Amino acid sequence: MILKLIVFAIIGIFIYKLFGGQLPSLGKKAGTPKRKDAEGDTMVECSKCGTYVSVEETTLINGKYYCDECA
Ligand SMILES: [Zn+2]
């Protein structure tokens, strides 16, 4: 009985991590990978809060840039 509960707990954690790891990576797919490029230093304005942030720290949604806090 206890062994079953442990197995179910491990499966639960595995599924949780699977979904927890997938959702953020989907959002970052549209962005640029963390790399030091010349274009990575371009500053863009967040469409929501108006803060200027490095383009590599933004998320592009429907052609608009959003900072990490607003994305
Ligand atoms: Zn913002």
N, CA, C, O and the ligand as a Tripos MOL2 file, in Angstrom:
@<TRIPOS>MOLECULE
protein
  285   283    72     0     0
PROTEIN
NO_CHARGES

@<TRIPOS>ATOM
      1 N           0.8310   -1.2200    0.0000 N.3       1 MET1
      2 CA          0.0000    0.0000    0.0000 C.3       1 MET1
      3 C           0.8560    1.2570    0.0000 C.2       1 MET1
      4 O           0.6510    2.1620   -0.8080 O.2       1 MET1
      5 N           1.8230    1.3030    0.9190 N.am      2 ILE2
      6 CA          2.6840    2.4870    1.0210 C.3       2 ILE2
      7 C           3.5220    2.6440   -0.2460 C.2       2 ILE2
      8 O           3.7450    3.7510   -0.7360 O.2       2 ILE2
      9 N           3.9780    1.5040   -0.7590 N.am      3 LEU3
     10 CA          4.7880    1.5350   -1.9890 C.3       3 LEU3
     11 C           3.9810    2.1310   -3.1400 C.2       3 LEU3
     12 O           4.5060    2.9090   -3.9370 O.2       3 LEU3
     13 N           2.6920    1.7580   -3.2230 N.am      4 LYS4
     14 CA          1.8150    2.2920   -4.2710 C.3       4 LYS4
     15 C           1.6960    3.8090   -4.1580 C.2       4 LYS4
     16 O           1.7420    4.5330   -5.1530 O.2       4 LYS4
     17 N           1.5420    4.2650   -2.9160 N.am      5 LEU5
     18 CA          1.4060    5.7040   -2.6840 C.3       5 LEU5
     19 C           2.6690    6.4420   -3.1280 C.2       5 LEU5
     20 O           2.5910    7.5210   -3.7140 O.2       5 LEU5
     21 N           3.8280    5.8540   -2.8450 N.am      6 ILE6
     22 CA          5.0990    6.4760   -3.2320 C.3       6 ILE6
     23 C           5.2050    6.5340   -4.7560 C.2       6 ILE6
     24 O           5.6190    7.5450   -5.3250 O.2       6 ILE6
     25 N           4.8210    5.4280   -5.4090 N.am      7 VAL7
     26 CA          4.8630    5.3910   -6.8820 C.3       7 VAL7
     27 C           3.9390    6.4540   -7.4600 C.2       7 VAL7
     28 O           4.3060    7.1610   -8.3980 O.2       7 VAL7
     29 N           2.7420    6.5630   -6.8980 N.am      8 PHE8
     30 CA          1.7990    7.5710   -7.3820 C.3       8 PHE8
     31 C           2.3310    8.9850   -7.1520 C.2       8 PHE8
     32 O           2.1430    9.8790   -7.9780 O.2       8 PHE8
     33 N           3.0010    9.1670   -6.0060 N.am      9 ALA9
     34 CA          3.5750   10.4760   -5.7030 C.3       9 ALA9
     35 C           4.6670   10.8350   -6.6980 C.2       9 ALA9
     36 O           4.7520   11.9760   -7.1530 O.2       9 ALA9
     37 N           5.5000    9.8590   -7.0330 N.am     10 ILE10
     38 CA          6.5920   10.0960   -7.9870 C.3      10 ILE10
     39 C           6.0070   10.4260   -9.3600 C.2      10 ILE10
     40 O           6.4750   11.3400  -10.0390 O.2      10 ILE10
     41 N           4.9700    9.6680   -9.7650 N.am     11 ILE11
     42 CA          4.3210    9.9270  -11.0560 C.3      11 ILE11
     43 C           3.7010   11.3250  -11.0540 C.2      11 ILE11
     44 O           3.7790   12.0570  -12.0410 O.2      11 ILE11
     45 N           3.0860   11.6760   -9.9280 N.am     12 GLY12
     46 CA          2.4820   12.9990   -9.8010 C.3      12 GLY12
     47 C           3.5070   14.1060   -9.9370 C.2      12 GLY12
     48 O           3.2790   15.0900  -10.6400 O.2      12 GLY12
     49 N           4.6350   13.9450   -9.2660 N.am     13 ILE13
     50 CA          5.7140   14.9490   -9.3410 C.3      13 ILE13
     51 C           6.2600   15.0120  -10.7570 C.2      13 ILE13
     52 O           6.5530   16.0900  -11.2730 O.2      13 ILE13
     53 N           6.3960   13.8340  -11.3890 N.am     14 PHE14
     54 CA          6.9100   13.7720  -12.7590 C.3      14 PHE14
     55 C           5.9950   14.5340  -13.7160 C.2      14 PHE14
     56 O           6.4620   15.3210  -14.5410 O.2      14 PHE14
     57 N           4.6950   14.2940  -13.5980 N.am     15 ILE15
     58 CA          3.7200   14.9710  -14.4640 C.3      15 ILE15
     59 C           3.7330   16.4790  -14.1850 C.2      15 ILE15
     60 O           3.6740   17.2940  -15.1060 O.2      15 ILE15
     61 N           3.8100   16.8300  -12.9100 N.am     16 TYR16
     62 CA          3.8500   18.2470  -12.5190 C.3      16 TYR16
     63 C           5.0660   18.9480  -13.1230 C.2      16 TYR16
     64 O           4.9690   20.0620  -13.6380 O.2      16 TYR16
     65 N           6.2150   18.2680  -13.0490 N.am     17 LYS17
     66 CA          7.4410   18.8510  -13.5990 C.3      17 LYS17
     67 C           7.3660   18.9310  -15.1190 C.2      17 LYS17
     68 O           7.8740   19.8690  -15.7330 O.2      17 LYS17
     69 N           6.7260   17.9330  -15.7110 N.am     18 LEU18
     70 CA          6.5890   17.8870  -17.1710 C.3      18 LEU18
     71 C           5.8040   19.1030  -17.6480 C.2      18 LEU18
     72 O           6.2110   19.7830  -18.5900 O.2      18 LEU18
     73 N           4.6790   19.3730  -16.9950 N.am     19 PHE19
     74 CA          3.8620   20.5200  -17.3760 C.3      19 PHE19
     75 C           4.5080   21.8210  -16.9290 C.2      19 PHE19
     76 O           4.4690   22.8190  -17.6490 O.2      19 PHE19
     77 N           5.1020   21.8120  -15.7400 N.am     20 GLY20
     78 CA          5.7620   23.0130  -15.2230 C.3      20 GLY20
     79 C           6.9330   23.4190  -16.0840 C.2      20 GLY20
     80 O           7.2300   24.6070  -16.2090 O.2      20 GLY20
     81 N           7.6100   22.4370  -16.6880 N.am     21 GLY21
     82 CA          8.7530   22.7480  -17.5420 C.3      21 GLY21
     83 C           8.3350   23.1230  -18.9440 C.2      21 GLY21
     84 O           9.0690   23.8090  -19.6550 O.2      21 GLY21
     85 N           7.1350   22.6670  -19.3510 N.am     22 GLN22
     86 CA          6.7120   22.9020  -20.7280 C.3      22 GLN22
     87 C           6.1620   24.3040  -20.9300 C.2      22 GLN22
     88 O           6.4770   24.9620  -21.9210 O.2      22 GLN22
     89 N           5.3480   24.7570  -20.0000 N.am     23 LEU23
     90 CA          4.6600   26.0350  -20.1910 C.3      23 LEU23
     91 C           5.6170   27.2190  -20.3310 C.2      23 LEU23
     92 O           5.4340   28.0150  -21.2520 O.2      23 LEU23
     93 N           6.6370   27.3830  -19.4620 N.am     24 PRO24
     94 CA          7.5520   28.5060  -19.6430 C.3      24 PRO24
     95 C           8.3900   28.3880  -20.9040 C.2      24 PRO24
     96 O           8.6910   29.3980  -21.5400 O.2      24 PRO24
     97 N           8.7720   27.1690  -21.2770 N.am     25 SER25
     98 CA          9.6170   26.9930  -22.4570 C.3      25 SER25
     99 C           8.8590   27.3410  -23.7260 C.2      25 SER25
    100 O           9.4670   27.7750  -24.7050 O.2      25 SER25
    101 N           7.5530   27.1600  -23.7320 N.am     26 LEU26
    102 CA          6.7470   27.5270  -24.8920 C.3      26 LEU26
    103 C           6.7740   29.0350  -25.1090 C.2      26 LEU26
    104 O           6.8510   29.5030  -26.2450 O.2      26 LEU26
    105 N           6.7120   29.7890  -24.0230 N.am     27 GLY27
    106 CA          6.7310   31.2430  -24.1260 C.3      27 GLY27
    107 C           8.0790   31.7620  -24.5600 C.2      27 GLY27
    108 O           8.1700   32.7680  -25.2630 O.2      27 GLY27
    109 N           9.1420   31.0680  -24.1360 N.am     28 LYS28
    110 CA         10.4790   31.5320  -24.4610 C.3      28 LYS28
    111 C          10.9110   31.1190  -25.8610 C.2      28 LYS28
    112 O          11.8960   31.6400  -26.3850 O.2      28 LYS28
    113 N          10.1860   30.1920  -26.4670 N.am     29 LYS29
    114 CA         10.5390   29.7000  -27.7930 C.3      29 LYS29
    115 C          10.5460   30.8370  -28.8180 C.2      29 LYS29
    116 O          11.3760   30.8580  -29.7270 O.2      29 LYS29
    117 N           9.6090   31.7840  -28.6620 N.am     30 ALA30
    118 CA          9.5080   32.9000  -29.5870 C.3      30 ALA30
    119 C          10.6510   33.8890  -29.3790 C.2      30 ALA30
    120 O          11.0370   34.6070  -30.3020 O.2      30 ALA30
    121 N          11.1790   33.9200  -28.1870 N.am     31 GLY31
    122 CA         12.2670   34.8380  -27.8780 C.3      31 GLY31
    123 C          13.6020   34.3040  -28.3480 C.2      31 GLY31
    124 O          13.6940   33.2150  -28.9150 O.2      31 GLY31
    125 N          14.6330   35.0910  -28.1010 N.am     32 THR32
    126 CA         15.9710   34.6830  -28.5070 C.3      32 THR32
    127 C          16.6340   33.9070  -27.3760 C.2      32 THR32
    128 O          16.3790   34.1760  -26.2020 O.2      32 THR32
    129 N          17.4700   32.9640  -27.7190 N.am     33 PRO33
    130 CA         18.1890   32.2370  -26.6780 C.3      33 PRO33
    131 C          19.1920   33.1350  -25.9620 C.2      33 PRO33
    132 O          19.6450   34.1450  -26.5000 O.2      33 PRO33
    133 N          19.5260   32.7400  -24.7320 N.am     34 LYS34
    134 CA         20.4480   33.5710  -23.9400 C.3      34 LYS34
    135 C          21.8470   33.4910  -24.5400 C.2      34 LYS34
    136 O          22.6040   32.5570  -24.2780 O.2      34 LYS34
    137 N          22.1640   34.4820  -25.3400 N.am     35 ARG35
    138 CA         23.4530   34.5130  -26.0090 C.3      35 ARG35
    139 C          23.8860   35.9640  -26.1340 C.2      35 ARG35
    140 O          23.0480   36.8510  -26.2990 O.2      35 ARG35
    141 N          25.1730   36.2080  -26.0590 N.am     36 LYS36
    142 CA         25.6660   37.5830  -26.1540 C.3      36 LYS36
    143 C          25.8630   37.9620  -27.6220 C.2      36 LYS36
    144 O          26.9200   37.7280  -28.2080 O.2      36 LYS36
    145 N          24.8220   38.5500  -28.1940 N.am     37 ASP37
    146 CA         24.9010   39.0410  -29.5620 C.3      37 ASP37
    147 C          24.7660   40.5600  -29.5640 C.2      37 ASP37
    148 O          24.3420   41.1670  -28.5810 O.2      37 ASP37
    149 N          25.1350   41.1510  -30.6880 N.am     38 ALA38
    150 CA         25.0190   42.6020  -30.8060 C.3      38 ALA38
    151 C          23.5540   43.0200  -30.7370 C.2      38 ALA38
    152 O          23.2190   44.0380  -30.1320 O.2      38 ALA38
    153 N          22.6750   42.2190  -31.3680 N.am     39 GLU39
    154 CA         21.2580   42.5730  -31.3820 C.3      39 GLU39
    155 C          20.5980   42.3050  -30.0270 C.2      39 GLU39
    156 O          19.4910   42.7780  -29.7680 O.2      39 GLU39
    157 N          21.2710   41.5560  -29.1780 N.am     40 GLY40
    158 CA         20.7370   41.2910  -27.8520 C.3      40 GLY40
    159 C          20.7420   42.5130  -26.9640 C.2      40 GLY40
    160 O          20.0650   42.5440  -25.9360 O.2      40 GLY40
    161 N          21.5090   43.5340  -27.3610 N.am     41 ASP41
    162 CA         21.6030   44.7480  -26.5540 C.3      41 ASP41
    163 C          20.5590   45.7890  -26.9540 C.2      41 ASP41
    164 O          20.4830   46.8600  -26.3530 O.2      41 ASP41
    165 N          19.7620   45.4720  -27.9640 N.am     42 THR42
    166 CA         18.7370   46.4090  -28.4010 C.3      42 THR42
    167 C          17.6890   46.5940  -27.3010 C.2      42 THR42
    168 O          17.1700   45.6240  -26.7500 O.2      42 THR42
    169 N          17.3920   47.8490  -26.9960 N.am     43 MET43
    170 CA         16.3960   48.1320  -25.9650 C.3      43 MET43
    171 C          15.0350   48.3390  -26.6210 C.2      43 MET43
    172 O          14.9060   49.0760  -27.5990 O.2      43 MET43
    173 N          14.0440   47.6880  -26.0750 N.am     44 VAL44
    174 CA         12.6840   47.8490  -26.5820 C.3      44 VAL44
    175 C          11.7650   48.2230  -25.4270 C.2      44 VAL44
    176 O          12.0420   47.9300  -24.2640 O.2      44 VAL44
    177 N          10.6550   48.8840  -25.7820 N.am     45 GLU45
    178 CA          9.7090   49.3240  -24.7620 C.3      45 GLU45
    179 C           8.6500   48.2530  -24.5340 C.2      45 GLU45
    180 O           8.0550   47.7450  -25.4850 O.2      45 GLU45
    181 N           8.4200   47.9160  -23.2770 N.am     46 CYS46
    182 CA          7.3690   46.9650  -22.9360 C.3      46 CYS46
    183 C           6.0170   47.5840  -23.2730 C.2      46 CYS46
    184 O           5.7360   48.7230  -22.8980 O.2      46 CYS46
    185 N           5.1830   46.8260  -23.9820 N.am     47 SER47
    186 CA          3.8920   47.3520  -24.4200 C.3      47 SER47
    187 C           2.9230   47.5650  -23.2710 C.2      47 SER47
    188 O           1.9400   48.2910  -23.4170 O.2      47 SER47
    189 N           3.1850   46.9450  -22.1340 N.am     48 LYS48
    190 CA          2.2480   47.0390  -21.0100 C.3      48 LYS48
    191 C           2.6660   48.1140  -20.0100 C.2      48 LYS48
    192 O           1.8840   49.0110  -19.6950 O.2      48 LYS48
    193 N           3.9070   48.0210  -19.5090 N.am     49 CYS49
    194 CA          4.3070   48.9390  -18.4410 C.3      49 CYS49
    195 C           5.2060   50.0670  -18.9500 C.2      49 CYS49
    196 O           5.4960   51.0120  -18.2170 O.2      49 CYS49
    197 N           5.6490   49.9630  -20.2210 N.am     50 GLY50
    198 CA          6.4320   51.0410  -20.7970 C.3      50 GLY50
    199 C           7.8950   51.0640  -20.4000 C.2      50 GLY50
    200 O           8.6140   52.0030  -20.7400 O.2      50 GLY50
    201 N           8.3430   50.0480  -19.6900 N.am     51 THR51
    202 CA          9.7390   49.9860  -19.2690 C.3      51 THR51
    203 C          10.6120   49.5470  -20.4420 C.2      51 THR51
    204 O          10.2460   48.6560  -21.2090 O.2      51 THR51
    205 N          11.7740   50.1890  -20.5650 N.am     52 TYR52
    206 CA         12.7130   49.7720  -21.5970 C.3      52 TYR52
    207 C          13.5750   48.6310  -21.0730 C.2      52 TYR52
    208 O          14.2580   48.7610  -20.0570 O.2      52 TYR52
    209 N          13.5270   47.5260  -21.7780 N.am     53 VAL53
    210 CA         14.3010   46.3560  -21.3820 C.3      53 VAL53
    211 C          15.0540   45.8040  -22.5920 C.2      53 VAL53
    212 O          14.6720   46.0340  -23.7390 O.2      53 VAL53
    213 N          16.1250   45.0760  -22.3120 N.am     54 SER54
    214 CA         16.9010   44.4270  -23.3660 C.3      54 SER54
    215 C          16.0040   43.4630  -24.1330 C.2      54 SER54
    216 O          15.2050   42.7410  -23.5370 O.2      54 SER54
    217 N          16.1390   43.4550  -25.4580 N.am     55 VAL55
    218 CA         15.2310   42.6740  -26.3110 C.3      55 VAL55
    219 C          15.2920   41.1790  -25.9760 C.2      55 VAL55
    220 O          14.3110   40.4590  -26.1630 O.2      55 VAL55
    221 N          16.4240   40.7230  -25.4900 N.am     56 GLU56
    222 CA         16.5250   39.2970  -25.1600 C.3      56 GLU56
    223 C          15.8170   38.9480  -23.8510 C.2      56 GLU56
    224 O          15.6480   37.7740  -23.5240 O.2      56 GLU56
    225 N          15.4110   39.9600  -23.1140 N.am     57 GLU57
    226 CA         14.6660   39.7040  -21.8760 C.3      57 GLU57
    227 C          13.1670   39.9030  -22.0770 C.2      57 GLU57
    228 O          12.3890   39.8250  -21.1260 O.2      57 GLU57
    229 N          12.7710   40.1590  -23.3120 N.am     58 THR58
    230 CA         11.3550   40.3790  -23.5870 C.3      58 THR58
    231 C          10.7340   39.1510  -24.2380 C.2      58 THR58
    232 O          11.4330   38.2650  -24.7320 O.2      58 THR58
    233 N           9.4180   39.1210  -24.2280 N.am     59 THR59
    234 CA          8.6650   38.0780  -24.9120 C.3      59 THR59
    235 C           7.8240   38.7700  -25.9830 C.2      59 THR59
    236 O           7.1430   39.7600  -25.7170 O.2      59 THR59
    237 N           7.8860   38.2260  -27.2000 N.am     60 LEU60
    238 CA          7.1470   38.8140  -28.3060 C.3      60 LEU60
    239 C           5.7770   38.1500  -28.4040 C.2      60 LEU60
    240 O           5.6770   36.9590  -28.6990 O.2      60 LEU60
    241 N           4.7240   38.9270  -28.1540 N.am     61 ILE61
    242 CA          3.3600   38.4030  -28.2210 C.3      61 ILE61
    243 C           2.5780   39.2690  -29.1880 C.2      61 ILE61
    244 O           2.4430   40.4740  -28.9760 O.2      61 ILE61
    245 N           2.0610   38.6650  -30.2510 N.am     62 ASN62
    246 CA          1.2800   39.3710  -31.2710 C.3      62 ASN62
    247 C           2.0070   40.6160  -31.7940 C.2      62 ASN62
    248 O           1.3890   41.6580  -32.0130 O.2      62 ASN62
    249 N           3.3120   40.4980  -31.9900 N.am     63 GLY63
    250 CA          4.0980   41.5910  -32.5400 C.3      63 GLY63
    251 C           4.4410   42.6790  -31.5450 C.2      63 GLY63
    252 O           5.0120   43.7030  -31.9210 O.2      63 GLY63
    253 N           4.0940   42.4720  -30.2550 N.am     64 LYS64
    254 CA          4.4100   43.4640  -29.2410 C.3      64 LYS64
    255 C           5.3630   42.8610  -28.2170 C.2      64 LYS64
    256 O           5.2740   41.6770  -27.8910 O.2      64 LYS64
    257 N           6.2700   43.6840  -27.7150 N.am     65 TYR65
    258 CA          7.2230   43.2150  -26.7260 C.3      65 TYR65
    259 C           6.6760   43.3830  -25.3260 C.2      65 TYR65
    260 O           6.0750   44.4020  -24.9870 O.2      65 TYR65
    261 N           6.9000   42.3600  -24.5230 N.am     66 TYR66
    262 CA          6.5150   42.4230  -23.1050 C.3      66 TYR66
    263 C           7.7110   42.0100  -22.2590 C.2      66 TYR66
    264 O           8.4240   41.0600  -22.5800 O.2      66 TYR66
    265 N           7.9160   42.7600  -21.1530 N.am     67 CYS67
    266 CA          9.0100   42.4250  -20.2680 C.3      67 CYS67
    267 C           8.6700   41.1690  -19.4780 C.2      67 CYS67
    268 O           7.5400   40.6810  -19.5170 O.2      67 CYS67
    269 N           9.6620   40.6550  -18.7640 N.am     68 ASP68
    270 CA          9.4830   39.4120  -18.0140 C.3      68 ASP68
    271 C           8.3260   39.5000  -17.0240 C.2      68 ASP68
    272 O           7.6320   38.5100  -16.7950 O.2      68 ASP68
    273 N           8.1150   40.6670  -16.4430 N.am     69 GLU69
    274 CA          7.0830   40.8060  -15.4190 C.3      69 GLU69
    275 C           5.6880   40.8580  -16.0210 C.2      69 GLU69
    276 O           4.7230   40.4410  -15.3810 O.2      69 GLU69
    277 N           5.5690   41.3670  -17.2500 N.am     70 CYS70
    278 CA          4.2520   41.5290  -17.8600 C.3      70 CYS70
    279 C           3.8840   40.3410  -18.7620 C.2      70 CYS70
    280 O           2.7060   40.1210  -19.0430 O.2      70 CYS70
    281 N           4.8610   39.5980  -19.2040 N.am     71 ALA71
    282 CA          4.5830   38.4990  -20.1440 C.3      71 ALA71
    283 C           3.7950   37.3890  -19.4470 C.2      71 ALA71
    284 O           3.4660   36.3800  -20.0700 O.2      71 ALA71
    285 ZN          6.3020   45.3100  -18.6650 Zn       72 ZN72
@<TRIPOS>BOND
     1     1     2 1
     2     2     3 1
     3     3     4 2
     4     3     5 am
     5     5     6 1
     6     6     7 1
     7     7     8 2
     8     7     9 am
     9     9    10 1
    10    10    11 1
    11    11    12 2
    12    11    13 am
    13    13    14 1
    14    14    15 1
    15    15    16 2
    16    15    17 am
    17    17    18 1
    18    18    19 1
    19    19    20 2
    20    19    21 am
    21    21    22 1
    22    22    23 1
    23    23    24 2
    24    23    25 am
    25    25    26 1
    26    26    27 1
    27    27    28 2
    28    27    29 am
    29    29    30 1
    30    30    31 1
    31    31    32 2
    32    31    33 am
    33    33    34 1
    34    34    35 1
    35    35    36 2
    36    35    37 am
    37    37    38 1
    38    38    39 1
    39    39    40 2
    40    39    41 am
    41    41    42 1
    42    42    43 1
    43    43    44 2
    44    43    45 am
    45    45    46 1
    46    46    47 1
    47    47    48 2
    48    47    49 am
    49    49    50 1
    50    50    51 1
    51    51    52 2
    52    51    53 am
    53    53    54 1
    54    54    55 1
    55    55    56 2
    56    55    57 am
    57    57    58 1
    58    58    59 1
    59    59    60 2
    60    59    61 am
    61    61    62 1
    62    62    63 1
    63    63    64 2
    64    63    65 am
    65    65    66 1
    66    66    67 1
    67    67    68 2
    68    67    69 am
    69    69    70 1
    70    70    71 1
    71    71    72 2
    72    71    73 am
    73    73    74 1
    74    74    75 1
    75    75    76 2
    76    75    77 am
    77    77    78 1
    78    78    79 1
    79    79    80 2
    80    79    81 am
    81    81    82 1
    82    82    83 1
    83    83    84 2
    84    83    85 am
    85    85    86 1
    86    86    87 1
    87    87    88 2
    88    87    89 am
    89    89    90 1
    90    90    91 1
    91    91    92 2
    92    91    93 am
    93    93    94 1
    94    94    95 1
    95    95    96 2
    96    95    97 am
    97    97    98 1
    98    98    99 1
    99    99   100 2
   100    99   101 am
   101   101   102 1
   102   102   103 1
   103   103   104 2
   104   103   105 am
   105   105   106 1
   106   106   107 1
   107   107   108 2
   108   107   109 am
   109   109   110 1
   110   110   111 1
   111   111   112 2
   112   111   113 am
   113   113   114 1
   114   114   115 1
   115   115   116 2
   116   115   117 am
   117   117   118 1
   118   118   119 1
   119   119   120 2
   120   119   121 am
   121   121   122 1
   122   122   123 1
   123   123   124 2
   124   123   125 am
   125   125   126 1
   126   126   127 1
   127   127   128 2
   128   127   129 am
   129   129   130 1
   130   130   131 1
   131   131   132 2
   132   131   133 am
   133   133   134 1
   134   134   135 1
   135   135   136 2
   136   135   137 am
   137   137   138 1
   138   138   139 1
   139   139   140 2
   140   139   141 am
   141   141   142 1
   142   142   143 1
   143   143   144 2
   144   143   145 am
   145   145   146 1
   146   146   147 1
   147   147   148 2
   148   147   149 am
   149   149   150 1
   150   150   151 1
   151   151   152 2
   152   151   153 am
   153   153   154 1
   154   154   155 1
   155   155   156 2
   156   155   157 am
   157   157   158 1
   158   158   159 1
   159   159   160 2
   160   159   161 am
   161   161   162 1
   162   162   163 1
   163   163   164 2
   164   163   165 am
   165   165   166 1
   166   166   167 1
   167   167   168 2
   168   167   169 am
   169   169   170 1
   170   170   171 1
   171   171   172 2
   172   171   173 am
   173   173   174 1
   174   174   175 1
   175   175   176 2
   176   175   177 am
   177   177   178 1
   178   178   179 1
   179   179   180 2
   180   179   181 am
   181   181   182 1
   182   182   183 1
   183   183   184 2
   184   183   185 am
   185   185   186 1
   186   186   187 1
   187   187   188 2
   188   187   189 am
   189   189   190 1
   190   190   191 1
   191   191   192 2
   192   191   193 am
   193   193   194 1
   194   194   195 1
   195   195   196 2
   196   195   197 am
   197   197   198 1
   198   198   199 1
   199   199   200 2
   200   199   201 am
   201   201   202 1
   202   202   203 1
   203   203   204 2
   204   203   205 am
   205   205   206 1
   206   206   207 1
   207   207   208 2
   208   207   209 am
   209   209   210 1
   210   210   211 1
   211   211   212 2
   212   211   213 am
   213   213   214 1
   214   214   215 1
   215   215   216 2
   216   215   217 am
   217   217   218 1
   218   218   219 1
   219   219   220 2
   220   219   221 am
   221   221   222 1
   222   222   223 1
   223   223   224 2
   224   223   225 am
   225   225   226 1
   226   226   227 1
   227   227   228 2
   228   227   229 am
   229   229   230 1
   230   230   231 1
   231   231   232 2
   232   231   233 am
   233   233   234 1
   234   234   235 1
   235   235   236 2
   236   235   237 am
   237   237   238 1
   238   238   239 1
   239   239   240 2
   240   239   241 am
   241   241   242 1
   242   242   243 1
   243   243   244 2
   244   243   245 am
   245   245   246 1
   246   246   247 1
   247   247   248 2
   248   247   249 am
   249   249   250 1
   250   250   251 1
   251   251   252 2
   252   251   253 am
   253   253   254 1
   254   254   255 1
   255   255   256 2
   256   255   257 am
   257   257   258 1
   258   258   259 1
   259   259   260 2
   260   259   261 am
   261   261   262 1
   262   262   263 1
   263   263   264 2
   264   263   265 am
   265   265   266 1
   266   266   267 1
   267   267   268 2
   268   267   269 am
   269   269   270 1
   270   270   271 1
   271   271   272 2
   272   271   273 am
   273   273   274 1
   274   274   275 1
   275   275   276 2
   276   275   277 am
   277   277   278 1
   278   278   279 1
   279   279   280 2
   280   279   281 am
   281   281   282 1
   282   282   283 1
   283   283   284 2
@<TRIPOS>SUBSTRUCTURE
     1 MET1         2 RESIDUE 1 A MET
     2 ILE2         6 RESIDUE 1 A ILE
     3 LEU3        10 RESIDUE 1 A LEU
     4 LYS4        14 RESIDUE 1 A LYS
     5 LEU5        18 RESIDUE 1 A LEU
     6 ILE6        22 RESIDUE 1 A ILE
     7 VAL7        26 RESIDUE 1 A VAL
     8 PHE8        30 RESIDUE 1 A PHE
     9 ALA9        34 RESIDUE 1 A ALA
    10 ILE10       38 RESIDUE 1 A ILE
    11 ILE11       42 RESIDUE 1 A ILE
    12 GLY12       46 RESIDUE 1 A GLY
    13 ILE13       50 RESIDUE 1 A ILE
    14 PHE14       54 RESIDUE 1 A PHE
    15 ILE15       58 RESIDUE 1 A ILE
    16 TYR16       62 RESIDUE 1 A TYR
    17 LYS17       66 RESIDUE 1 A LYS
    18 LEU18       70 RESIDUE 1 A LEU
    19 PHE19       74 RESIDUE 1 A PHE
    20 GLY20       78 RESIDUE 1 A GLY
    21 GLY21       82 RESIDUE 1 A GLY
    22 GLN22       86 RESIDUE 1 A GLN
    23 LEU23       90 RESIDUE 1 A LEU
    24 PRO24       94 RESIDUE 1 A PRO
    25 SER25       98 RESIDUE 1 A SER
    26 LEU26      102 RESIDUE 1 A LEU
    27 GLY27      106 RESIDUE 1 A GLY
    28 LYS28      110 RESIDUE 1 A LYS
    29 LYS29      114 RESIDUE 1 A LYS
    30 ALA30      118 RESIDUE 1 A ALA
    31 GLY31      122 RESIDUE 1 A GLY
    32 THR32      126 RESIDUE 1 A THR
    33 PRO33      130 RESIDUE 1 A PRO
    34 LYS34      134 RESIDUE 1 A LYS
    35 ARG35      138 RESIDUE 1 A ARG
    36 LYS36      142 RESIDUE 1 A LYS
    37 ASP37      146 RESIDUE 1 A ASP
    38 ALA38      150 RESIDUE 1 A ALA
    39 GLU39      154 RESIDUE 1 A GLU
    40 GLY40      158 RESIDUE 1 A GLY
    41 ASP41      162 RESIDUE 1 A ASP
    42 THR42      166 RESIDUE 1 A THR
    43 MET43      170 RESIDUE 1 A MET
    44 VAL44      174 RESIDUE 1 A VAL
    45 GLU45      178 RESIDUE 1 A GLU
    46 CYS46      182 RESIDUE 1 A CYS
    47 SER47      186 RESIDUE 1 A SER
    48 LYS48      190 RESIDUE 1 A LYS
    49 CYS49      194 RESIDUE 1 A CYS
    50 GLY50      198 RESIDUE 1 A GLY
    51 THR51      202 RESIDUE 1 A THR
    52 TYR52      206 RESIDUE 1 A TYR
    53 VAL53      210 RESIDUE 1 A VAL
    54 SER54      214 RESIDUE 1 A SER
    55 VAL55      218 RESIDUE 1 A VAL
    56 GLU56      222 RESIDUE 1 A GLU
    57 GLU57      226 RESIDUE 1 A GLU
    58 THR58      230 RESIDUE 1 A THR
    59 THR59      234 RESIDUE 1 A THR
    60 LEU60      238 RESIDUE 1 A LEU
    61 ILE61      242 RESIDUE 1 A ILE
    62 ASN62      246 RESIDUE 1 A ASN
    63 GLY63      250 RESIDUE 1 A GLY
    64 LYS64      254 RESIDUE 1 A LYS
    65 TYR65      258 RESIDUE 1 A TYR
    66 TYR66      262 RESIDUE 1 A TYR
    67 CYS67      266 RESIDUE 1 A CYS
    68 ASP68      270 RESIDUE 1 A ASP
    69 GLU69      274 RESIDUE 1 A GLU
    70 CYS70      278 RESIDUE 1 A CYS
    71 ALA71      282 RESIDUE 1 A ALA
    72 ZN72       285 GROUP 0 **** ****
